[in-house]
Amino acid sequence: MSDHQATSHNLTPVDAHHDNLDVHDPANITNPEHVAHHIVSPAVYGMIFGVLMVGTLLTVGASMVNLGHFNAPIAIGIAVTKAVFVVLFFMHVKYSSRLVKLTVAAGFFTFLVLVFMSLLDYVSRAWGQW
Amino acid sequence: MSIASTITHPPEPEIHPSHDVHEHPFYQKHHFETAEQQREAASFGMWLFLLTEIMFFGGLFFAYLLYRNWYYEAFVSASNSLNMPLGLINTIVLISSSFTMAMGVWSAEIRNKKYLQISLIATIVLGFVFLGIKTVEYHDKFVEHHVPGASFDIKDFVNPPKDSLEKPLTVDMANKTQIYFSLYFAMTGVHALHMIIGIAILFVLLWKARTGLYTTGYVQPIENFGLYWHFVDIVWIFLFPFLYLINRH
């Protein structure tokens, strides 16, 4: 009876006859083609780490130069770029399902809508006329 | 075959096909069809939580945006009073901790307990380094009387030291630096609180990881915590230029 219990601690699940059950691998770890279980390699993480470091030094460097009105947009642009790299690779969204991708996109979009509409209120008031 | 034997041996209960086909891993809850489905649901739920966090920090960022436009000179002077090199070091420390956490997720996925423990410890250490540097910065602000409240002192902004390049502010504008520092302490304080909570969870994960719990295919808790930690990193990626680098030239 105990032979029936393929313990999930095993890397290779077996059935009652000790035949490999990879086709039914419940955790789906051994199936390399499954998109949701894409294991991001340390090489990719290392590259993203490098990109983030360069971005950090760039944003400090850019703040030292007087670029007039462009200082703020450049700082925001670099920060957004860094955040996108973190979300796509460190947070695996690039390798995630459409459901997760849509959820993340919808969240940031909603945030931008809130900021944009609040700003519209402020810029369109009759400042100093009441 | 007598009638009695059919009565004493009831028919086998019907088993749902999904339970019949294969065994479940120990971490799969019964209300999920597959471990894959469970993992997807957990990721989705974690992201929904992080979206509420975006809205939470977003409110502070919007307040910052408005006041920065209204009292730009006060924000520049107050921002330049921060210790930029310490902020830069902290940015590097936090990005490094995100990297070690990402390596932790990878270690759990390849089921290497030793690597996972090393990654979690490294993340904890870097988290403490960040909080330590933040404490030094907070301490400086208290010494300089730059903490909003009764003991706030505008003299550094009205009469900047002779060797500094700062433009002196009017008393009215100098008082507005309190708004900057209120936002500075609110934003970095809430961010630091997230890190303190994160480090506490890291200790729990490290404690449980010693049994090999997370290196058997049960990656979910490590992965979801990774999402949280990277999110806290993203918040700092915006806080650093917004608070420290408004006008450094």
Interface residues (C-beta under 8 A of the other chain):
Chain A: Q5 A6 T7 S8 H9 L11 P13 L21 H24 P26 A27 N28 I29 H34 A36 H37 I39 V40 S41 P42 Y45 G46 I48 F49 L52 M53 T56 T59 V60 S63 M64 V65 N66 N71 A75 I76 I78 A79 K82 A83 V86 V87 F90 M91 H92 S96 S97 L99 V100 T103 V104 A106 G107 F108 T110 F111 L114 V115 S118 L119 Y122
Chain B: V21 H22 E23 H24 P25 F26 Y27 Q28 T34 A35 E36 R39 E40 S43 F44 W47 L48 L50 L51 I54 M55 G58 F61 F62 L65 L66 M84 L88 T91 I92 I95 S96 S98 F99 M101 A102 M103 V105 W106 E109 I110 R111 T216 G217 E223 G226 L227 H230 F231 D233 I234 I237 F238 F240 P241 F242 L245 I246 N247 R248 H249
